[in-house]
Amino acid sequence: MLSLVIKKTDIIYATALVFSLVYGIKFSFFPLSLSKVALITLFIEYITMKDTVKAKSLPLSLIAITCIFLLCGIYSAFITSIRGINDFDFLLKAIYLIYEPLLGGFLLSQVFFLKYKFTVRDFAIILRNVGFIQSVLTIAAYLVPNVNLMYDAIIPNTGNLTVDQNLRVRGFTNLGGAWLSVMLSFSVLCGVYLVEIANSLKDKLLNIIIVVICTAATIAVGRTGLMLSLVIICIYLTRWLFMGGGLKNVVALIGTIFVIISITLIVVPDINDMISEETIDWAFEIFLNQDAGYSTASTDELSSMIYLPDDKIELIFGSGFYESGYWKSKRSDSGFIKTIFSIGLLGSVFFYSVYLYIAQRTILGYSTNSNLSFFLMLMFSMIFIVEIKEPYLQTIGVPMIIFSIYFISRTIHYKNTLDD
């Protein structure tokens, strides 16, 4: 009983740190972001660990990835400098990836999987919890305007969502928007995965409720995460229909969604007045625009942002542009396109090879666990798909999750080797 209480306390502690690392919230009244506070905490935990507990081979991976990011960043700085553009955004992003997501993922894997003896299931629970907390805070901001005003007063806005918008809210973050919706979709994925591996009906129902809440929160945040969440749910429903014993998961998920909607309508009869019709029309625009080929203003804008440099030299070696000047003609939010313009096709292949390598090693590392390997394949597929829209692999949140999962898989492999 005592060990169970201690484990739950450790999960709460880890959830607080991962929430801080993933969202990196910067308050107006505190000099450091929460991600930096979490990094300092993990570093203190790490240096106080016994040397016999630490994984000796993992720092080599840390050094190798650091070198690749540094080389890409330095190369971008070289190209932009010799062309007189002086756009050093990609260099700054490369440096950020090293000192926060990469280092944070490494420290997290060492501390919680060697010192606290966590499992992969525990990390999925933590990511689920992180999204659930953010979802509750976000829904509260949408339904209660004063809550939204309070967030705006204490959390500086670094995105494009202002507090006076009634269409959607920023949530309990500095950035919000499509980025936050994508982060919530990761929690939806973890929740559905936990439904699949749950041994009890209680655990299944708990995870389904969290999945519904996280998906609902994306409606008030961003369509990218909403579409991802719905696709994830549909993929798993299809998977369960064709796997042994999966039908009970289908019944549990659909039944719970129906019950939640029914209870909500009974307990909060004026819920329709609390939810803006504009929000619903905006969130589900792609389904409402059947005559327009299921398109939205966002999909139309995205299609105009997918283009390559006209000059072959710039295409191969980069133009030096990342943010400034919008590449002399029009802008693009696409992560792949921005990277190609900055460091060319050759540099982009080098940069993204890190993530491809991590995906390959992590998925193959769990090839004997069909549930986990399917979860990882779906997660990495999501990541590379959304990179088409925005540079999620070069900002806060997504890289932290990727590096954490990679180092966790290597740490568990190292621990199993020691046990053998």
Beta strands, then each sheet from edge to edge (+ up, - down):
end
